[in-house]
């Protein structure tokens, strides 16, 4: 529940539109629902502004489906990351309106329409191989109520592809830069814009890339001020943080 929904409920009780018993029933599973294998945090939206988001990897198909069922019954928007097609099919069987973003590996159920700020988030990749992580970031941002500008395959090996888009990039409020190999693109972008840059190292690259560690270290030691770094392949973390920045007033 959001703060506004609780205020509305209390106002209805005060005005006599709802009884105390009706309000207690609505709040029965507040602040969480215990499923035995998971305790779903319904209080999180009040604390952070966003409902709990489900990390699906490592969970069984039945566990994911049950979590989505309970969360959707609370009229929350539900997002599940790192989800496979089998998980989506199980969720869709229970909730026909569920959507699957295959590149991002995200399941979404939208119960509430979100208002998007006019400012945008840019998501830029160094290469085409980085797109799955980029889509996780972009789709997460969109599902949290943001407009996204996608610019893919604009790495340092052909920097003119980035320069051509600088005018559009500079109009965005926050920029997510996703790169594997040596991870140089984040430093380049950070030196060209006056906006916060969130760098995402990916595990894309040959052996000396060490599954993303070389890109991670390069981004952490960037000489461009204003570049912050999330974990390897963590498109979700970048999209979530970018959304918080973009929606600050």
Order of alpha helices (4+ residues) and beta strands (2+ residues): alpha-alpha-beta-beta-alpha-beta-alpha-beta-alpha-beta-beta-beta-alpha-beta-alpha-alpha-beta-alpha-beta-alpha-beta-alpha
